[in-house]
Amino acid sequence: MFYKIPPLPALDVIQSKVVTTTDLEFRLNVWNYKGEKVVFTNGCFDILHRGHVDYLAKASDLGKHLIVGINSDASVRGLGKGQTRPLQDEVTRAMIIASLHFVSAVILFNEPTPLELIQFIKPDVLVKGADYDATETNPASKKYIVGSDVVRKKGGEVVTIAFLEGFSTSAIEQKIKNTI
């Protein structure tokens, strides 16, 4: 006799993708054992918009598993994005990103940069927006991609993805303010 395992409720699936480093370590071991390419990117992702979806979908196409690092609320405040940011709390932002079917895992980080997380994950591919330069090696440069040295040392690749013009959280925030 075969037993059919019922599928997890959708919310449980989403919540299971928001992970700690302990959870992620297990998944990374499995993925690495299977030889599956791991892609990492990060950001605040304050209000999910079409530009984010385009960027994350393209990043996911670069490997088998996309891990998204999300700046914690404290980390966002430290980035100087303004007193109103983040607009949504870290748990909400993580859940929204985890709801995307092509995202394998979401992890919060408190530091100003995801360097420690990149050192932990050691992704095969590190992705940032095209406002950065994948070839920049000077950490003092604003175009430098944090963790690119770690990824290259492992033999991985660093990739930039162009943003969709006209889509940004700041533009959405300004549009809302102008209509109130």
N, C-alpha and C positions, 0 to 999 in steps of 0.2 A: 504494500500500500504506500502511495506517495502522499506526502503532506505538502500542501501548497502554503508557502509562507506569505502572509498578507503583506502588501506593500506598506511602507512607512507613510504616515500622513505627510503631506507636502511641507508643512511647517517644521516637522521633525527633520526632514531632509535638509532644509535650509539651515536650521540651527546646528545640524551636525557638521556643516561646512565652516562654521566659525570656530576656530581651533586655538588651543594653547600650544606652546612649543612642545610639550609632551605628546599631545595628540599628533602634531605635525611630524615629529620625529619618527613615529611609527609609520605614518603614511609615506614619508620620504624613503624610509628603509625598503618598504614594499615596492615603491615606484622605481627606486634605483636598482633593486634586485631584478626587476622585470626589464630594465633598460629603457624606461619610459622618460622622455624628455620633459624636464620641469622648467617652466617659465615663471619669472617673478617680475612684478611691477608693484608700484606703491603710489599712494596719494591720499588726499583728504576725502574726495568723493562726497562732498557736502550735500549737493542736490544732484541726484543722478539725472543726466540729460543725454541727449542724442550723441553729443561729442564723446562722453564717457563710454557709452555703449559701443560706438564705432571703434574707439581706441582699445577697449578691453577685448572686443571680439577679434580684432586684428592681432592683438598680443596672444590670445589663446590659440590662434592658428599657427603659432611658431613652435608649438610642442604639444604634448599629450595632456599635461596638467598645468593649469594657470593658478598660481598662488598670488593673492593680492594682499599686500600690507596696507593697513589703514592707520593713518595717524590718529592717536588717541585725542581726546578733547584737549588735554593739556599740551600735547605736541602741536596741535593746530594753533592754539593760542600763542605758542612760542614762535610760530612762523611769521607773525606780524601781518596776518590777513585782515586785521581790523577787529574792533570790539564786538561785532555781531557774530563773528565766526568762532566755532562752527555753528551753523544754523540748526543742525540736527546732531543729537548726541551720538557718541561712538558706537553704541550697541545698535542703534537704528541704522547708521551708515553701514555697519558691517553686515547686518541682516539684508539690507537692500542689495548690496554687492553679491552676497552669497546666494541670493535668489536667481541670479543669472545662471542659466544651465551650463554655460561653458566655463564657469569658475569652479575650480576643484576645492579650494580652501581660502579662507580669509583669516588674517591674523592681525591683531592690534599691536602697535608699538608706541612706546612712550617717549622715545628719544627724538631729538630734532631730525635725525636722518635714520634710514633703515639699515645702516651699515652692520650693526650687530646681527640683525635678522638675515641679511645677505650672507654674512660669515657663517651663520648657523645652517641656512638652507643650501648654500652653494649651488645655485640654480645653473642649469645648462644655458639658459638665455635670460639676460637682464634687459628689461624694456623700460624706456622712458619716452616722453614726448619729444618732438623735434625741436623744442626750444633748448634742448641739450645737444651735445655733440658726442657721438659714440666713439670718436677717435681722440677726444681730448684726454690727456694724461696728467695734466696739472691740477691737483686737488684744489688749488686756490682759485681756479677759473670758475665763473658762474655757469659755464657750459659743461663742466665736469660732471660725470654721472657717478655718484657715490656707490662704491662697491664694484665698479667696473674692473678694477685691478684684481679683486678676489675672483671674479668670474673668468677673466682672461687667464689667470694663473692656473685655474682648473682646466683650461682648454675650452671654455664656453664662449659664447658670443654676446656682444652688447649691441642692441638694436634700438633705433629711434623710430617713432611712428608720428606722422604728420597729424596735427589736430584738424578737425572739421572747423572751417571758418564760421564765426558767428555763434559759437556755442561755448558758454562758460558759466560757471556758477556766479561769478561777479556780475555778468551781464543780466542774468536772471534776477539776482538780488536787486540790481538797480532798476530793472523794469517794474518789479513789484513796488519798490519805494516810489516810483514816479506815478503809479496808478492809485496810490493811497491818498 
